[in-house]
Amino acid sequence: MRHAMTGPAAGGSGAPGAAGEPLRGVPEVEEFARRCFAPAPGDRVGAELEFLIFDRADPARQVPMDRVKQVVPALAGGSRVTYEPGGQIELSGPAGPPAEAIGRLAADVAAVRAALGRAGLVLGGVGLDPLRPARRQLRQPRYDAMAEFLGRPYGPLMMCSTASVQVNVDLGERPAVRWERARLLRPVLTAAFANSPLSRGRPCGWMSGRQAVWENLDPTRTAPVDGPGDGSVDGSGDPAAAWAAYLLDARLMLVREDERRYRAVGDGSTFRDWLGGAGERPPTPDDLAYHATTLFPPVRPRGWLEIRYLDAQHPDDWPVCVAVTHALITDDRAADAALSAAEPVAGLAEAAARCGLTDPRLARAAEAAFRAAVEALPRLGAPAGLVDGVSGFAARYVSAGRSPAADLMELMTDPVRRLPAWLSGEGRA
């Protein structure tokens, strides 16, 4: 994530949690939260793309991570390659102006996709593994402690079977305004990009099954950040106060004792409890900064905004996801039009994940939002090809009241045989 965006320092030195002077109280947590929302002039975008990996000859078989690492090439676009616990590959592109950032990351995705293809592997842009059970491949101490805290069945599914598009956006001169835009657009964008309707070869009952997994995890770290600023897009609220309260009242997941030791916390205590004297030692600024990395609200502030509620997209379509999200948050005219359409569906985040664009209210709002994005993109310097890609996605899905998940549902007659072809782009409109 740090590769994708940079922002004001939001915490400690990054040294082991036991180092440093203890926090002196709640005011230091509030100051940390304010640094997360420090104005940062600019309209850059960064993206972090997660993809599942499938064996084209046998898509129901797990692909060993070592097999993937052997074929992934050096990337000329500058993207950082990492791996999630289940073997999902993540490409984090350098932040920059939208056209540049998307172009560089697209070149790297194409390089990875081609290299995997030569090895008989397929890059899977889908939010939840449609065929295989959760199986963890990374055994790092952090992931061991996380798995212990989260428990079954949803912890393993989140860690090993989900994939997303994360869009990172500069806070700009009015951080509270962009914060509220990102939050209020959640139902519309979740529905428009819902892309995970299957699990273990069957419909899971949600158009975004990935979001269903998150709904069943610890809500103190996955629920939206509520509080001052809710529902206001004029910058009059104070989202930093809400973030400070969220940090304090989230349960501790794990404590980092040093670079190799992580201790899961299973007693239900919160950071506020730790700050008040619970625990074997008082927390430090580094502990607070690390605690913040274990919280996963739909929108997370880090000196920039992380929009985390979007399913992974087909390798041909993720630029649409990034371009639309960025345009609707940073362009004032586009944001005004999109938020006017989104206001009637502001409380439909769960319906968006369950139904996608089959809900006519969400479909109407999404159509207006995409229309605003298409009009804004040339103002933001988007090349004609990207504008055409967004327009094509809108025609194929949004105007038809159809989320990308509908394509995957059509594979149900024979998902094991038909999935590789779909992932490769064969037969797509």
N, C-alpha and C positions, 0 to 999 in steps of 0.2 A: 504494500500500500504506500509506503514512503516513496517508492520509485514512481508511483503514478502521480502523486501530488506532494508538494511541500508547503508548509505553513508555519505560523508562529510556534515556537516551542511550547508544548502543552503539558510539560511535566518534568520529571527528573532527568537524571543523566543517562538512564538506561543501564546503570550498573545493577548488580543483584539487589533484591528488595531489602535486605537487611542493612544495606549501606545508607549513610546519610543521617541527618538529624531528624528526630521524630516530628511529625506534623503537630502544630500547636493547637489546632482546633478547626471547627467548621469554616471559619473565614478563609483558611488556606484552600479548602476544597472549593469554596465559592470563587476564589481567585483563579484556581486551575480552570474552572468552568468558563470563566470570562475569557481566559486566554484561548480557549477552544473556539470562541466566537469573535476574536479580534478581527476588525475590518481588514480585508485583504483585497485591495483593488485589482481587478482583472476579471477576465471572462474565460479563463482556461478550462479545459476539460481533461480528465484522465479516466481511463477505464481499466477495470480488472475483469478479465474474462475467464470463467471456469468452464471446462469441458470434461465430460465423461469420455472414456476411451473404450472402443469396442473392437473386437476381432471380427473382421468382415466374414470370415469363414464360419465363425461360431460366436454370434453376438451374445449368447447366454453365458459364455465363459468369462471369468475374471481375467483381465489382462495384467500380468505382473508389471509393476512400475519399472523394474530394471529393463524390461523389453522396450518400454517407451523411451527411457532415458538414452538408450543406445542409439536411437535414430533421430532424436530431436536435434536439429542443427543449430549452429550459432546464428543469431538473428540480427540482421543488418539494421532493422528499425529501432533497436535499442530496448526491446521489451525484456523484462525480467521473467524467467521461467521458474516456477515453484510447483510443488505438488501438495495436494490435500491428502488427508489421512487415508481415503479410500483409493488413492491413485489418480484422482482427478488432476488434470493439468491446469495450471493457472498462468495466464499471460498478463502481465501488468505493463502497460505501455507508458512511455514518458508523457507527462502532461504538456499541453500547449494549446494554441488556437485550435478550434474544432477540426478544421480541414487537415491541418498538419498532424494532430494527435491521432485522428481516425485513420488517416492515410498510412502513417508509420505502423500502427498496430495491425491494420489490415494486411500489410505486406508480410508482417511476421506471422500472422495467422495462416496466410496462404503458404508460407514456407513450411510451417509445422504440418499443415494439412497434407501437403504434397509428400513430405518425408514419411509421414505415417502411412499414407496410401501406398507408397512403394514397399512398405513392410507388411502390408495386408491389414493395416489398422485404420480405423475410422474415427474422426473427431466428432463427438456427439454433442450437439448443441441442444440440450434438453434439461429441464430443471430438476427432474427426479429420475433416477434410473428406472426405466420401464420394465426391465426383465430380471435383474440380478439382485440377490439379497445383499444387505450391507456386510462388507468385509473390510476390516481395517488392515492396511499394509504398512503404515508408518507407526513405529513403536517409540516415538520420542517421549521423554518424561512429561512434557506439557500435555500431550495428547492422552497419555495414560491417566493423568489426573483429571482431565476434562471428561474422559469417558466414564470414570468413576463417579463424577459429580452428576452428569446428565442422566445416566441410567438408561435402561432399555424400555421400549424399543426405539424411542425417538432420538435418543442420543446417537446411536450408531447410524441411523438413517441420515441425520443432519451431517455428521462428520464424513460419512463414506459414500452417500448416495445422492447428494444434492449438488447442484451447480447453479451459478448465478451470473448475471451481468451487474457489476457494481459500477456506478457512474459517480465520479468525483468532480465536484464543481467548486470553483472559487466562491468565497463568501461575499465578495464585492464590498462596496461602500456601505451597504445596508444589510448586514448579516441577518437580522430578524426577518426581513422581507423574503430573502431567498429561502431561509429556513421554513417559513410558513408555506411558501409555494411548494417546496419539495414534499412537505407533509400532506398538504391538502390535495395534491395531485395523486396521492398514493392509490386510491381506488381505481381511478381512470387508467393509470399506467399499469397497475397490476393486472387489470382485466385485459387491456390491449395486448400485453405481452405474456399472458398466461400460457405456459408451455410445458406442463408436467401432469398429464391426466392419468398416467398409467403407473402401476407398481406390481412387480412380480407377474407381468403379462396380463394384468386385468385393470379395468377402470378403478381408480381409487376414490371416486366420488367428488373430486375437485378438479377444476380446470388447472389450478396451480396446486398440485399435490405437494410441491416443495413448501409452499406457504402453510399448508396443513401441518407439515412436520414442525415448522417453527411455532405454530399456534400451540403445540403440545409440549413445548419446552418451558423452562423456568420463566414465568412472565415478568419477574423483576428485572430480567436482562433482555427480554425480547419484545416486550410491549412497547408501544410508541411512547416517546417522551412527552408527557402532558404537563400542564401547568400554565404559568404566565405566558401570554403570547398566543394561546390557542385560538385558532379561527381568525386571527388578525393578520392581514397582509400589508399593513401600512407601516410596519416597523415600530408600533407603539408598545408592543409587549417586550418582555425580558426573557428570552429563551434560555439565557445563561442561568437564571435562577431555577428554571425547570430542570436543566441538565445537572446542576449541583445537587438538587434533591434526588434525582434519579441515581446519581453516583453514590450518594449516601445510603439510600434505601435498597439498593440492589444487594442481593445475597452474595457473599464471597464464594467464588467458585474454587479458587486455588490461591495459594500463597507461594511465591517464588523465593525459595531460601537462598539459592545461588544459581549459577548458570546451568547446573545439571539436576538440581533437586526442586521438585514442585510438590506441594502438599495440598491434596484435595480437602476442601472444607465442607463437611457434611452435617453441621449442626444447625444450619439455617440462619446463622448470624450474618449481619449486614456490615457494610463498611462503616456505617454509623456506630454500630456496636463496637467494632474494633477501635474506632477513634475514641470511644468512650471508656476504654479500658479493658475490653475483652481481648483475649488472645495472649500468646506467650510473650509478645513484645509489642511496643507501639508501632503504628504504621508510619512509613516515611513518604516523602514525595514520590519516590520511585515506586513504592507500593501502590499509591493512588494512580499513577500513570499506567502501571501494569493492570490494575483492576479495570481501568477504562477499556483496555483492549479485550477484556473478557465479556463486555456488554455489547449486545447486538440488536439495538432498536432498529426499526425500519429506516430511520434517518439518523446518522450519528455525526456529531460535530468533532472535528479534529484539527481546527485551524483551516479547514475546508469542510464541505459537506459530502458525506458518503451516502449515496442513495442505494439502499441495500435490499429493496423489496422486489427486484426484477428477476424473473426466471432467466436462466441461460437461453440463448437463442441459437437458431441454426447458424452455422458459420457464414452463410450468405447474408443474414439478417441483423446481426448484432450492431452494425453501424447505424441502422435505423433507430434502434433502442437508444443508443448513446446520443445521436443527433437530436432526436425528439425531446429527450429528457433535458438535455442542456438548453435547447432553445426555449422550452417552456419555463425554465427557471431563471434564465439570464436576460431574456428579451422582454422588456416591459409590455409592449403591445401584445405579444403572443401570450404572456402570462395573464394579462387582464382578460383576454378572450377565453383562454382555457379555464381559468378559475371561475369565471361567470358560468361556464357550462358545468364545471365540476361541483359547484356549490350544492345543487340538489342531491348529489350522491356522496356527500362528504362523509356520511356515516356508514357507507356500504363497503368497507374494506373486506370484511369476511365474505359478503356476497360476491365481490369481485373475484376473490380467490376460488370460491365454489363454482360460480357460474360463468366467469369470464364475460365476453361480450354477448352471450345469449340473453343476458338481462338487458332489455331494451333501454332502460334508463342509462346504464353504463355505456351502451353502444352509442346513444345520442351524444353523450358527453365526450366520448373518445373521438367521434367524428369531428366535433367542433375543435377539440384539442389538436388533432392532426392537421386540420385545415389551417389553424393558427401557426403550427410549426412549419408547415410547408411555405407559408407566406414569409416567415421570419428567417428561414435558413439562408436565402440570398443576402439578406441584410447582415448576416453573421459571417459571410464569406464562404459559405458552403459551395463546393463545385457542383456543376449541373448534374453529374452522375449521382452524387449523394442525394440531391433534391429529388431526382427521378426515382432513386431507391426508396425514399420515404413515401413518395406518391404511389409507387407500385405496391408497397406494403399496405398502404391505406386502402387502395382499391381491392387488393386480394383478400384482406382480412377485415379492416375496420368498417368500411362501407357495407360489407356483407354481414355485419354482426357476428363475426367469426374470429375467435382467438387462434393463435398458432396451434394451441392444443387440439383443435379440431382435426388437423392433419394427422396427428398421432393417433387419435381415436379411430381414424379410418384404417389404420394398420391392424386393427384388432382381428381381422379375419385370419391373419397369419403373421403375428408380429416378429417372430424369430427370423422368418425368411425375408419379410418386407422392410424391416427396420434398416438394415445396412444400405439398401438402395435409397431410402428416404434421406438418411444422413448424408449420403454422397451427393444428393441433389438431383438424383434421377427421377424424372416424372413430376418435378415441381413446375408449377405454372410460371 
